[in-house]
Amino acid sequence: MQPETTTNKAKSSVTGWLTSVRQGFDIFAGRSGPREGSPWTGLDAVVQREFNDNLTSVRMRLLQALVFVTGFAAAYSAIGEIKNLVSEDAFVFLKIFTVSKEPLPSFLAFLSFLIPIVAITLGFDAINGEFNRRTMSRILAQPIYRDALLVGKFLAGLATLAVFLVALWLFLMGLGMLLIGLPPSGEEILRGLLFLVAAIAYGGVWLAIAMLFSIYFRSTATSALASLSLWLMFAVFWPMISPMLTGLFVTIDPFDPRTQLAAFEVQQGIDRLSPNTLFAETSMALLNPTTRSLGPLMISQLQGMVRGAPLPLSQSLLLIWPQLTGLLAGLIVLFTLAYAAFQRQEVRA
């Protein structure tokens, strides 16, 4: 009998490592006993089915119409305001996202408001809807593991959200080129694409929250209400709550600037527990290249600075890296909680 080759040994070690990781996830999720076959069997079928249902559902078409109409109105009014800045601003296309004209808010404000609603609509009945229709046990008997079902529904929702935002982004850029009469620069396109990535990650966080509530609550109305309540708290009440929480951790001395600075930093950290704040700061640095700091700006940082000079894209990326990483980390953590809860759930009719 010939000795095992180095390649076979490497394959055996990798296979053993993957098996150990999978067993660890099974233990974490509360499963016992071995499973046969790949846990991703049927993943493509779940993604295709859910993606098709999302794109063809009446509620999504109504939401798409609402977002496109409001987005068109906000962008059209903004373009009317910035036509005079074509010769003065090197990033005139980015102002389509941020400039507002009374009585309409900016396109970015509309998007920050509507992305969570679209994401919650995609996910609030992802799991409990199958239970209420009594189709969960039939789907899992195909055979399709819970892993493939949950991941497939999440990927389909994220893909629907991505298609929706990409179409809106292309529509906005095309409208800007048509009405302004100039094409965007290369850096403007890159900043716009990075903003698109941040918007998809922001929507992914709310999609994961909605799916988590759809697992914990059997009633679709309860999961939708819980998701919307959490969004309302972060969007409206969190800026009021964070100063009160800051006062519990930091004592402010009006005659000591150091305590005031410490209180500001603590409050900023509490604010950044909200995905709305992370998305707002990321959008601000990407769409407004003159943004030099997302925190307190010291006098030493202003020395030698040319007022109004934009930052290069690489510096803006360094500025938003913690915020963008926080959005992605929140998405992963929330989906992991949903995964563990779903694996422990009883699915028999």
C-alpha positions in Angstrom: 0.0 0.0 0.0 1.5 3.3 -1.1 1.8 6.2 1.3 -0.7 9.1 0.9 0.5 12.0 -1.2 0.9 15.6 0.0 -2.1 16.7 -2.1 -4.4 14.1 -0.6 -3.2 15.0 2.9 -4.0 18.6 2.2 -7.5 17.8 0.8 -8.2 15.5 3.8 -7.2 18.3 6.3 -9.4 20.9 4.5 -12.3 18.5 4.4 -11.9 17.7 8.1 -11.7 21.4 9.0 -14.9 22.2 7.0 -16.6 19.3 8.8 -15.6 20.6 12.1 -16.8 24.1 11.3 -20.2 22.7 10.1 -20.5 20.6 13.3 -19.7 23.7 15.3 -22.6 25.6 13.6 -24.9 22.7 14.3 -24.1 22.7 18.0 -24.4 26.5 18.1 -27.8 26.2 16.4 -29.0 23.5 18.8 -28.9 20.6 16.3 -27.7 17.1 17.2 -26.8 14.2 15.0 -25.2 14.1 11.6 -26.8 15.5 8.4 -26.6 13.9 5.0 -25.7 15.8 1.9 -24.8 19.5 1.3 -26.7 22.0 3.5 -27.0 24.3 0.4 -29.0 21.8 -1.7 -31.8 23.7 -3.3 -30.3 27.2 -2.6 -30.5 28.3 -6.2 -34.2 27.2 -6.5 -35.1 29.2 -3.3 -33.3 32.3 -4.6 -34.9 32.1 -8.0 -38.4 31.6 -6.6 -38.1 34.3 -4.0 -36.5 36.8 -6.4 -39.2 36.2 -8.9 -41.9 36.6 -6.3 -40.4 39.8 -5.0 -40.1 41.4 -8.4 -43.7 40.5 -9.4 -45.6 41.2 -6.2 -48.1 44.0 -6.2 -46.8 45.6 -3.0 -43.2 45.8 -4.4 -44.5 47.4 -7.6 -46.4 50.0 -5.6 -43.3 50.7 -3.5 -41.2 51.0 -6.6 -43.6 53.5 -8.1 -43.7 55.5 -4.9 -39.9 55.7 -4.7 -39.3 56.5 -8.3 -41.9 59.3 -8.3 -40.6 60.9 -5.1 -37.0 60.4 -6.3 -37.8 62.0 -9.6 -39.4 65.0 -7.9 -36.5 65.5 -5.5 -33.8 65.1 -8.2 -35.6 67.3 -10.7 -36.0 70.1 -8.2 -32.3 69.7 -7.1 -31.1 69.8 -10.7 -33.0 73.1 -11.2 -31.0 74.5 -8.2 -27.6 73.4 -9.3 -27.6 74.3 -13.0 -25.8 77.6 -12.1 -23.0 75.7 -10.3 -21.8 73.8 -13.4 -18.8 76.1 -14.0 -18.1 76.5 -10.3 -18.2 73.0 -8.8 -16.1 70.0 -9.9 -18.6 67.6 -8.3 -21.9 69.0 -9.6 -23.4 65.6 -10.2 -23.0 64.6 -6.6 -25.1 67.6 -5.6 -28.1 65.9 -7.2 -28.2 63.6 -4.2 -27.7 66.3 -1.5 -29.3 69.6 -2.7 -32.9 70.3 -1.7 -35.4 72.8 -2.8 -38.4 73.8 -0.7 -40.8 72.2 0.0 -39.1 68.9 -1.0 -36.2 67.4 0.9 -33.0 66.1 -0.8 -32.9 62.9 -2.7 -30.6 61.5 0.0 -33.2 62.3 2.7 -35.9 60.5 0.7 -33.6 57.5 0.2 -32.7 57.3 3.9 -36.4 57.3 4.7 -37.6 54.8 2.0 -34.8 52.2 2.0 -35.7 50.7 5.4 -39.4 50.6 4.4 -38.6 48.7 1.2 -36.3 46.3 3.1 -38.8 45.7 5.9 -41.5 45.0 3.2 -39.2 42.4 1.7 -38.5 40.5 5.0 -41.3 41.0 7.6 -43.1 37.8 6.4 -40.2 35.8 5.0 -40.5 33.0 7.6 -43.7 33.4 9.4 -45.5 33.7 6.1 -44.5 30.2 5.3 -45.9 29.0 8.6 -49.2 30.8 8.2 -49.6 29.3 4.7 -48.6 25.9 6.1 -46.0 25.5 3.4 -42.9 25.4 5.6 -42.8 21.6 6.2 -43.5 20.9 2.5 -40.6 23.1 1.4 -38.2 21.5 3.8 -39.3 18.0 2.6 -38.0 18.6 -1.0 -35.3 18.1 0.5 -34.2 21.6 1.3 -32.3 22.3 4.5 -33.1 25.3 6.7 -29.7 26.7 5.8 -30.6 26.9 2.1 -34.1 28.3 2.8 -33.0 31.1 5.1 -29.9 32.1 3.1 -31.9 31.9 -0.1 -34.6 34.2 1.1 -32.0 36.7 2.4 -30.0 36.6 -0.8 -33.2 37.0 -2.9 -34.3 40.0 -0.8 -30.8 41.6 -1.0 -30.7 41.0 -4.8 -34.2 42.6 -5.1 -33.0 45.6 -3.1 -29.8 45.8 -5.2 -31.7 45.7 -8.5 -34.1 48.4 -7.2 -31.3 50.7 -6.0 -29.1 50.2 -9.1 -32.1 51.0 -11.4 -32.8 54.2 -9.3 -29.2 55.2 -9.4 -28.9 54.8 -13.2 -32.2 56.7 -13.6 -30.8 59.5 -11.5 -27.5 59.7 -13.4 -29.3 59.6 -16.7 -31.7 62.4 -15.6 -28.7 64.5 -14.5 -26.9 64.0 -17.8 -30.1 64.9 -19.7 -30.9 68.1 -17.8 -27.5 69.4 -16.9 -25.9 68.5 -20.3 -22.6 67.3 -18.9 -21.4 63.7 -18.2 -20.1 62.9 -14.7 -16.4 62.6 -14.0 -14.7 59.3 -13.2 -14.4 60.2 -9.5 -18.1 61.2 -9.3 -19.0 57.8 -10.8 -16.7 56.0 -8.3 -18.2 57.9 -5.4 -21.7 57.2 -6.6 -20.9 53.5 -6.9 -19.5 53.4 -3.3 -22.6 55.3 -2.1 -24.7 52.6 -3.9 -22.7 49.9 -2.0 -23.4 51.7 1.3 -27.1 52.0 0.5 -27.4 48.2 -0.2 -25.6 47.4 3.1 -27.9 49.8 4.9 -30.9 48.1 3.3 -29.4 44.7 4.2 -29.3 45.6 7.9 -33.1 46.4 7.9 -33.8 43.3 5.8 -31.9 41.2 8.4 -33.9 42.9 11.2 -37.2 42.2 9.5 -36.3 38.5 8.9 -35.2 38.2 12.5 -38.6 39.4 13.7 -40.4 37.2 11.2 -38.7 34.2 12.9 -39.4 35.3 16.5 -43.1 36.3 15.8 -45.6 34.0 14.1 -47.9 36.9 13.3 -46.9 38.8 10.2 -48.6 42.0 11.5 -46.6 41.7 14.8 -43.2 41.3 12.9 -44.0 44.2 10.6 -45.0 46.4 13.5 -41.9 45.5 15.5 -39.6 46.2 12.5 -41.3 49.6 11.8 -41.2 50.5 15.5 -37.5 49.9 15.7 -36.9 51.9 12.5 -39.0 54.7 14.0 -37.0 54.7 17.2 -33.7 55.0 15.4 -35.0 57.5 12.8 -36.9 59.9 15.2 -36.2 59.2 18.8 -32.6 58.0 18.9 -31.2 61.6 18.5 -33.3 62.5 21.6 -32.3 59.4 23.6 -28.5 59.7 23.0 -28.0 63.0 25.0 -29.8 61.5 28.0 -27.7 58.3 27.8 -24.5 60.5 27.5 -25.4 62.3 30.7 -25.5 58.9 32.6 -21.9 58.2 31.5 -20.2 61.6 31.5 -20.3 64.5 33.9 -20.0 67.8 31.9 -18.2 70.7 33.5 -19.1 73.9 31.7 -15.7 75.3 32.6 -13.6 72.3 31.4 -13.4 71.8 27.6 -12.1 68.3 28.1 -15.3 67.1 29.7 -17.3 68.7 26.9 -15.2 67.0 24.3 -15.4 63.6 26.1 -19.2 64.0 26.3 -19.4 64.8 22.6 -17.3 61.7 21.7 -19.5 59.5 24.0 -22.7 60.9 22.4 -21.3 60.3 19.0 -20.5 56.7 19.8 -24.1 56.2 21.1 -25.5 57.8 18.0 -23.4 55.4 15.8 -25.3 52.4 17.3 -28.0 53.5 14.9 -27.7 52.2 11.3 -29.3 55.5 10.2 -26.4 57.5 11.7 -23.8 55.2 10.0 -25.5 55.6 6.6 -25.8 59.3 7.0 -22.2 59.8 7.9 -21.0 57.5 5.1 -23.2 59.4 2.5 -22.0 62.7 3.8 -18.3 61.9 3.2 -18.9 60.2 -0.2 -21.3 62.7 -1.7 -19.7 65.9 -0.2 -15.9 65.6 -0.9 -15.2 68.7 1.2 -16.1 66.8 4.4 -12.9 66.4 6.3 -14.1 65.0 9.6 -17.1 63.1 11.0 -16.2 64.0 14.5 -14.8 67.1 16.4 -12.6 69.2 14.1 -9.5 70.5 16.0 -7.7 73.7 15.1 -4.6 71.7 14.4 -6.5 69.9 11.6 -7.3 73.2 10.0 -3.7 74.4 9.7 -2.5 74.6 6.1 -6.0 73.6 4.8 -7.3 75.3 1.7 -10.9 76.2 2.6 -13.4 74.4 0.4 -10.8 72.1 -1.2 -12.2 68.6 -1.7 -10.6 65.5 -0.3 -9.3 62.8 -2.7 -11.4 59.6 -2.9 -8.8 57.6 -0.9 -9.0 60.0 2.0 -12.8 59.9 2.0 -12.6 56.1 2.1 -10.4 56.3 5.1 -12.8 58.6 6.7 -15.9 56.4 6.2 -14.2 53.0 6.7 -15.4 52.5 10.3 -19.0 53.4 9.4 -19.1 51.2 6.3 -17.5 48.3 8.3 -20.1 48.9 11.0 -23.0 48.5 8.6 -21.5 45.3 7.1 -20.8 44.0 10.6 -24.4 44.8 11.8 -25.8 43.0 8.8 -23.7 39.8 9.5 -24.5 39.8 13.2 -28.2 40.3 12.7 -28.3 37.6 10.1 -26.4 35.2 12.4 -28.9 35.8 15.1 -31.7 35.0 12.7 -29.9 31.9 11.5 -29.4 30.6 15.1 -33.1 31.3 16.0 -34.4 29.6 12.9 -32.3 26.5 13.4 -33.7 26.1 16.9 -37.3 26.6 15.8 -39.9 23.9 15.5 -41.1 23.6 11.9 -43.5 20.8 12.0 -47.1 21.7 11.0 
